[in-house]
Amino acid sequence: MNPITPNTEPKLSTKRRKAVAGSSLKIVLTGLLLAVAIESPVLAQTIKAVDDGTVLKEIIFFGRHSIRTATSGTNSLDQCSANPFPDFVGVTVGYLTTNGQQAAGLLGSYFHE
């Protein structure tokens, strides 16, 4: 005797499964078509903007990280890391590296556009 009991649930025929899936798809597509057809333009702002005389002078962008040297000695950082912290020769502690200056320039150009 087979210890596994046979599945006694009747299986739907392949044609029946395709018919059920097809009708569900038709309902979904019909709903989407109706939603698009009855969609009307929605105005985000219905009140005319009043010129109150304010002028945007500048935007300040704060970034948390950049490509810069460590703000403390690399000896303390090396104790907490599996790989040694890179030593940027000729760059003052905490200042942008050459790559950091280029990245900041690119970001500034992007925001300027």
C-alpha positions as a LaTeX table, in Angstrom:
\begin{tabular}{lrrr}
\hline
Residue & $x$ (\AA) & $y$ (\AA) & $z$ (\AA) \\
\hline
Met1 & 0.00 & 0.00 & 0.00 \\
Asn2 & 1.06 & 3.52 & $-0.72$ \\
Pro3 & 1.33 & 5.56 & 2.52 \\
Ile4 & 0.54 & 8.77 & 0.62 \\
Thr5 & $-3.16$ & 9.26 & 0.05 \\
Pro6 & $-4.09$ & 10.30 & $-3.45$ \\
Asn7 & $-5.45$ & 13.78 & $-4.02$ \\
Thr8 & $-9.21$ & 13.38 & $-4.22$ \\
Glu9 & $-9.98$ & 16.96 & $-5.32$ \\
Pro10 & $-11.21$ & 17.14 & $-8.88$ \\
Lys11 & $-8.86$ & 19.13 & $-11.11$ \\
Leu12 & $-10.21$ & 21.77 & $-13.44$ \\
Ser13 & $-9.59$ & 21.07 & $-17.06$ \\
Thr14 & $-7.07$ & 23.21 & $-18.88$ \\
Lys15 & $-9.80$ & 24.78 & $-21.01$ \\
Arg16 & $-11.81$ & 25.71 & $-17.91$ \\
Arg17 & $-8.77$ & 27.31 & $-16.21$ \\
Lys18 & $-8.01$ & 29.34 & $-19.33$ \\
Ala19 & $-11.62$ & 30.51 & $-19.53$ \\
Val20 & $-11.61$ & 31.65 & $-15.88$ \\
Ala21 & $-8.27$ & 33.45 & $-16.32$ \\
Gly22 & $-9.46$ & 35.07 & $-19.56$ \\
Ser23 & $-12.66$ & 36.40 & $-18.00$ \\
Ser24 & $-10.74$ & 37.81 & $-15.02$ \\
Leu25 & $-8.34$ & 39.56 & $-17.38$ \\
Lys26 & $-11.26$ & 41.02 & $-19.35$ \\
Ile27 & $-12.78$ & 42.43 & $-16.15$ \\
Val28 & $-9.52$ & 44.03 & $-15.07$ \\
Leu29 & $-8.85$ & 45.54 & $-18.50$ \\
Thr30 & $-12.42$ & 46.86 & $-18.73$ \\
Gly31 & $-12.03$ & 48.52 & $-15.32$ \\
Leu32 & $-8.76$ & 50.14 & $-16.36$ \\
Leu33 & $-10.29$ & 51.36 & $-19.62$ \\
Leu34 & $-13.23$ & 52.91 & $-17.75$ \\
Ala35 & $-10.90$ & 54.57 & $-15.25$ \\
Val36 & $-8.87$ & 56.16 & $-18.04$ \\
Ala37 & $-11.98$ & 57.18 & $-19.99$ \\
Ile38 & $-13.65$ & 59.01 & $-17.10$ \\
Glu39 & $-10.46$ & 60.62 & $-15.86$ \\
Ser40 & $-10.67$ & 64.38 & $-16.01$ \\
Pro41 & $-7.87$ & 66.86 & $-15.50$ \\
Val42 & $-7.29$ & 67.59 & $-11.84$ \\
Leu43 & $-5.77$ & 70.94 & $-11.03$ \\
Ala44 & $-3.13$ & 70.85 & $-8.33$ \\
Gln45 & $-3.58$ & 74.51 & $-7.49$ \\
Thr46 & $-6.96$ & 76.16 & $-7.91$ \\
Ile47 & $-6.12$ & 79.52 & $-6.34$ \\
Lys48 & $-4.19$ & 82.03 & $-8.43$ \\
Ala49 & $-0.78$ & 82.67 & $-6.87$ \\
Val50 & $-0.40$ & 86.14 & $-5.41$ \\
Asp51 & 2.93 & 87.88 & $-5.87$ \\
Asp52 & 3.89 & 88.81 & $-2.31$ \\
Gly53 & 7.25 & 90.25 & $-3.32$ \\
Thr54 & 9.41 & 87.44 & $-1.95$ \\
Val55 & 12.40 & 86.42 & $-4.05$ \\
Leu56 & 14.41 & 83.23 & $-3.74$ \\
Lys57 & 18.02 & 84.34 & $-3.28$ \\
Glu58 & 19.88 & 81.11 & $-2.60$ \\
Ile59 & 19.49 & 77.45 & $-1.85$ \\
Ile60 & 21.72 & 75.81 & 0.72 \\
Phe61 & 22.41 & 72.13 & 0.21 \\
Phe62 & 23.67 & 70.15 & 3.18 \\
Gly63 & 25.32 & 66.82 & 2.47 \\
Arg64 & 26.18 & 64.34 & 5.15 \\
His65 & 29.07 & 62.68 & 3.37 \\
Ser66 & 31.55 & 63.77 & 0.79 \\
Ile67 & 34.90 & 62.71 & $-0.54$ \\
Arg68 & 37.11 & 64.22 & 2.12 \\
Thr69 & 39.87 & 63.26 & 4.46 \\
Ala70 & 39.20 & 61.97 & 7.95 \\
Thr71 & 38.34 & 64.50 & 10.64 \\
Ser72 & 40.47 & 62.65 & 13.16 \\
Gly73 & 43.70 & 60.71 & 13.02 \\
Thr74 & 43.70 & 57.60 & 10.88 \\
Asn75 & 45.22 & 55.54 & 13.73 \\
Ser76 & 41.94 & 55.56 & 15.67 \\
Leu77 & 39.98 & 54.73 & 12.50 \\
Asp78 & 42.28 & 51.84 & 11.59 \\
Gln79 & 41.55 & 50.20 & 14.96 \\
Cys80 & 37.84 & 49.97 & 14.05 \\
Ser81 & 38.23 & 48.82 & 10.46 \\
Ala82 & 39.38 & 45.68 & 8.70 \\
Asn83 & 41.08 & 47.78 & 6.01 \\
Pro84 & 43.34 & 50.74 & 6.72 \\
Phe85 & 41.85 & 54.20 & 6.10 \\
Pro86 & 43.51 & 55.82 & 3.06 \\
Asp87 & 46.07 & 58.51 & 3.69 \\
Phe88 & 45.53 & 61.56 & 1.47 \\
Val89 & 48.95 & 63.17 & 1.26 \\
Gly90 & 48.90 & 66.95 & 0.97 \\
Val91 & 45.25 & 67.42 & 1.99 \\
Thr92 & 44.43 & 69.06 & 5.33 \\
Val93 & 42.46 & 66.97 & 7.83 \\
Gly94 & 38.70 & 67.27 & 7.16 \\
Tyr95 & 39.05 & 69.01 & 3.77 \\
Leu96 & 37.81 & 67.83 & 0.37 \\
Thr97 & 40.11 & 65.73 & $-1.73$ \\
Thr98 & 40.66 & 66.45 & $-5.43$ \\
Asn99 & 37.91 & 63.96 & $-6.30$ \\
Gly100 & 35.66 & 65.56 & $-3.68$ \\
Gln101 & 36.17 & 69.00 & $-5.25$ \\
Gln102 & 35.27 & 67.60 & $-8.68$ \\
Ala103 & 32.16 & 65.89 & $-7.29$ \\
Ala104 & 31.07 & 69.10 & $-5.54$ \\
Gly105 & 31.58 & 71.02 & $-8.80$ \\
Leu106 & 29.46 & 68.51 & $-10.72$ \\
Leu107 & 26.73 & 68.71 & $-8.10$ \\
Gly108 & 26.81 & 72.52 & $-8.23$ \\
Ser109 & 26.58 & 72.47 & $-12.05$ \\
Tyr110 & 23.61 & 70.11 & $-11.84$ \\
Phe111 & 21.74 & 72.36 & $-9.41$ \\
His112 & 22.65 & 75.45 & $-11.43$ \\
Glu113 & 20.98 & 73.95 & $-14.52$ \\
\hline
\end{tabular}
